[in-house]
Amino acid sequence: MKTILFAGTHKNFSGLRLGAALGTALTLRGQEVVLAGYSTEIPSYLELPTATISPKATTKTLAALLKKHEAEKVISLAYLPGCEAAASLNIPFVYIEPENFKEDKPVKNKKTLLAKAARVVVIGEGKALNKKLYPANTVRVTNPAIWVEHYNYQKPSCFKKENNIVASGPFGKEGGFDVLLQTWARLAPAHTTWHLTLVGYGAGKSVLQKVIEKHALQKSTELVDADTDLYSLLRNADIYVNPARNALGIDELLDAMASKLPVITTDVPGADYYVQNGINGLVVNVAEEEPLTIALDELMVNWGKRVGIAIEASKQKEKFPFEDFVSHVLI
């Protein structure tokens, strides 16, 4: 079956993480999948066939895309225009979004459109679904954890030292990389075998680069763009840090835990649902340098604690299985 998988990108949610993993899973099931997204967002490392769309794409142009690829099914991750195009051609479609997701701009008749879907999948953990928001054909699934097999002997080129710390998120202030770099400036001189890689997107990279140069961290630190394969980095990392000032990094945090990595996270909303402080991860105050410094130093020097936390963290794989998510998308 030929499937077009739209990955919507919004201020508070990107469908690319799930889109890439879902497309791969469907391909392994024998489906032909094309991942469609904005040209500036599609990662270069993907092995899936891709198609680019304009942020201003109309129903007509999206329908032309579906005809071009002879689509027999559409899956849309937080991208309602893809659903409108599928409905206009009577192509069955599945729509997926986080619970209580809000589009960047209000969408009229959303519930009416979604009532035409073969299925609506809501990602979340809550009480009864809001019937005012979602039609009767809606199911809820837990946030799926993308498990990354650990360990790959082909280390990425950005890993220059024996031990590696990875953090991901926006380069801007909300990502918290500024606090992490201040922490790293204190720790790096005493931990010369360690390396820090920041995987980011958006504006603010040049500001962070100046901080790295100011503290002479060039040999132990690297900034890489988000089109770098984060999951190849997770396969070879020793510690994962989520220094964010908001909940944008929760999905990647869950993936890192499921991949058997010891993690440190700020106490952003939602973090306490996944991380039990001192058991399967460490939780520190948002935007505070001292607690993050203590936590990171503790994991770097204590191999036994890293292993113990990693084992407990890996149990998230069973609690939030990706295969369960895939089964709800199949129609």
Secondary structure, DSSP 4 states (H G I P E B T S, - for coil): -EEEEEE-B-SS-BSHHHHHHHHHHHHHTT-EEEEEEETTTS-TT--S-EEEE-TT--HHHHHHHHHHTT-SEEEEES-HHHHHHHHHTT--EEEEEETT---SS--TTHHHHHTTSSEEEEE---SS--TTTS-TTEEEEPPPB----S--SS--TT--SSEEEEEEEESSGGGTHHHHHHHHHHHGGG-TTEEEEEEEESS-HHHHHHHHHHTT-TTTEEEEETTS-HHHHHHH-SEEEE--SSGGGHHHHHHHHHTT--EEEE--TTHHHH--BTTTBEEE-TT-HHHHHHHHHHHHH-HHHHHHHHHHHTTHHHHSBHHHHHHHH--
